[in-house]
Amino acid sequence: MTFNTLGLSDSLLHAVQQTGYTSPTPIQEKAIPEILNGRDVMAAAQTGTGKTAGFTLPLLQLLSGRANRNRNSFRALVLTPTRELAAQIEDSIQTYGTNENLRYGVVFGGVNINPQKKTLNRGLDILVATPGRLLDLYQQKCIDFRDIEVLILDEADRMLDMGFIRDIKKIIALLPSKRQNLMFSATFSDDIRTLAKTICKNPIEIDVAPRNSTVEAIAQNIYHVEKINKADLLTEMMLANAAQTLVFSRTKHGANNLAKRLNKDNISAAAIHGNKSQAQRTKALDDFKRGKVQVLVATDIAARGIDIEQLARVVNFDLPHVPEDYVHRIGRTGRAGASGQAISLVSSEERKQLRDIERLIKFAIPTGASEEFQFALAVPLPPSKNTDTTGSRNHRAGDSRRPSHKRSGAVSKPAKKSFGGNKWRSAKPKAAASA
């Protein structure tokens, strides 16, 4: 199937052609015609499956030809949980809407609100917003919801996880009752279905992947390691294979410390999390996308909107407490049909999280070749009686070894070439999955 069969206009087809994409992904193939027909849609799709273009393309067509010039109003509202995801959606609108003569804007917190007020004042066709900043602007009488024709909730599951449900309900109550509603979520949990009942009217459900499944193209491995030696093992891995890597840390403080440690080991790294200013987050992400930074260390919330084509590797430096977050994390790699690698560093304190994750994905994650690395353990340690994860636990004698050669960037023994390699870079026919 090609994009020509989905009912898109010639101007949009030309914009798609300019990007180099030739065939739609499954979510695009199923969602675009239904959205163009005016149906409410509930779509379950994993990250990296092209869902952004799946709603951006039909939205642009629905609004095309009728420009809005009413002050402080807009015709379509896209709600998203993070600043990075909002910026990604804006990029998609800009890319595909280049021939549509529509006005669009994005508003989110962490930056000066006054330029956003000016953008709204001229009237828009599409507004992309995070819930908190949208309500701030409404309270300052800079928002008029009366002209809204389409509401889109992107990453609905994450918005619930982040505690936005009250803000979302406030926003829904302010919207016109007659509108088209689109909900996109990685999973259709019971909470998501309850929320959908308050938003959608007779929606068509689209599910392009098994519930909570992991991306098949991703090679997953775990390495058992004492917590105090995790940074040493990560350094070994990066020196053995310099592929760009997104590393997940459970805490903001941990992300900062890990980025500093990697830089000391001559591995270029940057941290991205909620305590960083928007300018800092934007620069870190841009440097990573440009290849100026080898490792991006991120917390779950900050990483939600990261979309990087052909990202080679994801490393879980800390396992997430919520098993579903594992699926979201590793979905950063293996995008657009490409393969990828997901590695988890598992300490004795994290055995329970590992069991919960494997129960969710119905898959025992294989252990990597421990002999390749000095700090990887051949067998897992027994679960620790002290499950404190702050790093204050006293380790056994010898566990905290950190040879001086680590600081010079050398590895005590050559790493085998089998680690990762470049197998994930093999390209398949390009589809609009990362749009």
N, C-alpha and C positions, 0 to 999 in steps of 0.2 A: 504493500500500500504506500501511496505517496501523499503529500500534503494536498495535492490537487483534488483528491477525492473527499475532502472533509468539509467542503462548502465555504472555504475561505475566499475572500475577494482577491482580485488580481494584484492590488497594491500590497496586501499582506503576503501573498505568495512570493512576490518579488522581494520583499524584505527578508523572508525566510531564506530564499535562494541566495541572497547576498551574504548570509551567515555561513553558507556552505552545508547546511543541513538538508538532507534529501528525503528521509523517511521519518514519519512520526513514531514516537514511542507508544507503548500500549496505553498509557494514561491519556496521552494526547489523542490517540485514535478513538478512544471511547468517550472522552469528556467534551471535546470540541463540538461535535455535532449536537449533543444534548444541550450544551450551553447556548449555541446559536439558535436552537429551537425554543429558547426561553424557559427551559425546565430548571427547577431547583435541583442541585446536585450535591450529594455527599460522596466524596471521593477519598478512598484510602490508597495512599501511595507512599512508598518509601522515599527517602531522600535520594537524589540522583536519578530519578526516573522521568524528569522533564515536566513536573507538575506546574512549575512557574509559567512556562510557555503554554501549558495546557489550559490555563485560564486567561493569560494575558492576550493571546491571539484572538479568541472569540470575544473577549471584552472590548478590544479595540474595534472590532467589526460592528458590534452592537451599538457602540457610541458614535461611530464615524458618520460624518456628514451633518451633525447637529452640534455645533460648538456652544458651550455654555459661557455666558458673559455676566452672570449674576454674581454680585459681590459676595464673598465669604461662603459661597455654595459650591457644590460639586455633584456630579451625577453618579459616580461610582466610588465606593469606599472599600479599600483593601486594608484589613486589620492584620497585623503581624506582631509577633512577640518581641522581636529584637531589632535594634538599629541596623545591624548588618544585613538581616534579611530584608528589611524595608529598602535599603539601598540596592540590594540585588534585584528586587522587584522593579524598582525604578529604572535600573539599567535595562531590564527586559522590555519595559514599556518604551523606553527610548529607542532600543534596537529595532523592535518590530513596528513601532508607531511612527517611524520616520516619514511616512507618506500620508499620514492620517489627519494632519492639521488639528490635533487635539492638545489641550493643555493638561498638564499633570504636575503634581508636586508631592513631596514627601515631608512628613513631620515626625520628629521623635525627640526624646529628651536628651539631656546632656550637652546641648548646644544652645546658643542664643535664640530666644523665641521670636524676636522682632523680625528677622528676615522671613520666618515662616508666616507671620501675620501678613506681611506684604504680599507673599505668594498667594495666600488665600484671598486677599482683598480683591485681586483681579478676576476671581472666578476660575474654577477648574472643571475639567471633565473627569479626571481621576485623581483621587487623593489616597496615598499610601501612608498609613499611620500606625504608631504604637498606641495602645489604649490610653496610657497615662497622659501623654502629651496631647492627645486628641481632646480629652476631657478638660485639661488645663485651658486649651484654646476655647473650648465651648464656654467655660466659666468666665472667660474674659470677653465673651460675646463676639468672638471672631469666627464662629462656626454657625452655619445655617444648614440643617439637615433636610430641609423640605424637598429638595430636588433629587434626592438619591433614588436611583433606579435599580442599582445592583449593589449587593453587599457580598464581600468575599472575606471569609475567615481562613487565613493560611496558617498552617501548623497549629491547628486547634488544640491538639493534645498538649503541646508545649505551653500554650496560653493558660490552660487549666493548671498544669504543673507549676507555673510561675505565679499563680494566684491572681490572674486577671479576670476570673469569672465574674466578680462583682462589677468591675469596670465594664465588661462586655454587656452585662445585663442592663446597666445604666444607659449604655450607648444604644442598644436595641430598642429600649423604651422611647428613645427620641426620634427613631426613624419612621418614615412613612410605612404604613402597613402593606401597601401594594409595592412590591419590589421583588426582584429575583435574588435568590440566596444561593451561594456556593460555599461549601465547607470542604477544606482539604486537611487531611490528618494522616499521620503515619499509621494510626490504629483507630478502630471504632470501639473504644472501650464503653462500658456502661455509662460513664460520666459524659462522654462525647455524645452518645445517643440521647441522653436526657437533655443536654444542651441543644441538640439538633431539633428536638420536638418544639422548643420555644422559638426557633428561628425559621426552619424550613417548612414548606408546604408540599406534601406529597413528593418528596425528593426521590430521584432515581439514585440508587446506590451503585457505585463503581468501585470495584476492588481488584487491583491489578497484581496483588501479591498476597500470599497467605498471611494471615494475621500474625504480627510480631516476628515474621521470618527475617532472616539475614540475607544479604545479597550474595547470590551463589558465586559470583565472580571473585569474591574476596577470599583469599587464603588466610585462615585464622590459626594462630599459634599462641601458646602461653609459655612463659619462662618462669620457673620458680626461683625466687631470690629473696634474701633477707631484706627487709625494708631499708635498713641503713646502707645497703649496697646497691639500691636501685639506680641511683644516679651514675655510679660507676658502670653498671651494666648498659645503661642507655648510651653512655659515652663510647663504650666498646662497640655497640651496634652501629652508631653513627660513623665511627672511624672505619668500620668494616664495610659499610655501604652508605655512601653520602647522599642517597636519594632524599628528596624533600620529604619532611615528616611533620605531621600534625600530632602533637603530644597532648593528652588530656590529663589535667591535674584536678583533684577534687576541690582544692581551695585556691583562693586568690593569692594568699601568702605563699603557698607551695608553688604556684605558677611563677611568681616573681623569683623565688629562690632557685628554682630549676633553670630558668632562663639565664640567671647570673652564673650558675655553675657551668652550664654548657659554654657560655662565652669565655669563661676562664680556661676551658679545655679547648679553646680555638675552634669551637663549633658555633657559627653565627646563629643566634636565637633571639626571639622576642616573645613577650608575654602579652596576652590579651584577655581581659576580664572586666567585670562590671565596675571596678574602682578606677579603671583607666578613663581618661577623658575621651570624648569622641574623636578628637584630633589624634590622640595617641593610638586608639583602636584602628582608625582608618589608615594611619601610616604603617602600623605593624602588619595589617592585612595586605596593604598594597605592596610593601616590601617583600612579603612572602609570595604573593602572586607573581611578582617580577623576578623572583629567584635571588633577590639580594639577601634574604634570610633563609637559612637551611632548615631551621626548626621553629615552628610556631607553637608555643605552649599556651593552652587555652582551658578555661573552665567550660562546663557544659553549656551554660546560658550564652556566653559570648560566642561560642563556636556554632550555634544553631544555624546561623545564616551564612556560614562560610561555604562558598561554592567554587571549587578550584578544579579545573579540568585536568585530568590525568595525575591527580595527587597519588603519589606512589604508595605512601605508607601512613598508617595511623598507629600510634602507640598509646595504650592505656597505662600511663605511669601509675595511676591509682585506679582500681576498679570502682565503678559507680555503685552507689548504694541501691539505686533503682535499676533493676535488670533491663527494663525497656531502654534506658539511656545507653546501654551497651550497643543496641541495634542502631540507635541514632548516631552514636559516635563513629562506628566503623563504616556507616553509610557515607561518610565523607570521602572515602576512597571507593574504587570500583564503580565510578560513575560513567554514565553515557555508554554503557556496554563494555567498558574497559575492565581489565582485571586490577586487583589491588591486594594489599597485604595489611592485615590487622594483627598487632602483637600486644599481648597483655603481660605486664610484669606483676606476678602474683606472690605476695608475701604470706607468711603463715597466718597473719591476722585477717587475710582476705579470702580464706577458704570458703566461708559461708557465702560471700558475694559470688564467688565462682560457681558454686553449686546452684545458686538461684538463677544465674545467667544461663547455665547449661540446661537447666530445667525449662526455662522459657524458650530457648531456641531449639530444644529437643536434639541436642548435638553435643557430644563430648569433645571439647576443643583439644586438639592434639598438642603435645608438648614439643617445643622446638629442640633442635640438637644442642644440648647443653655443653657438649665438649667444645663447641666453637668459641665459647666465651668463658673467661676466668671466673666471673662472678655469678654465672648461672648455675643453679643446683641441679644435680642429676636426678634427684628425687625430691618431692615436696616435703617441707617440714611439717611436723604434726601441728594441728591447730593450736595457737597460743592460748594459754589460760588467761593471759592479760590481753584483751582485745582493744586496748587503747591505740588509736591511730594517730596520735599527735606527735609520735616520734620520741616520747619521753621514756619508753620502756628500756630497761637495761638489757643489753644483748649479751649473749654468751661470749666468753673470751675467744678472740679471733674473728668474730663476725664483722667487726668494724674495720677490717683491714682496708687500707687505701694506699697502695704503693705510690711512691713519689713519682714514678714514671707516668702515672695517670695525668698529672698536670702538664706534662710535656707533650701530650697528645699521642704517645706511643702505646701500643698494645703489647702485652707480655708475650703473646704468641699469635702467629698469623691467623686471621679469621678465614674460614673456608668461603669460597666464592658462591656456595649454594645459598647463602643467606639472602633471600629476596631476589637477587639478580635484577634483571630488567624485564621479567616476564609480564609484569602488569602493564608495560607500555605497548604491548602488541595491540594495534588498532583494529577495531572492527568497523563496518560501515557506519558512518557518522549519523547519529540521530540526535534530535534536539533535547537530549536528556538533561544537559547542564544549563539550558537556557533559563 
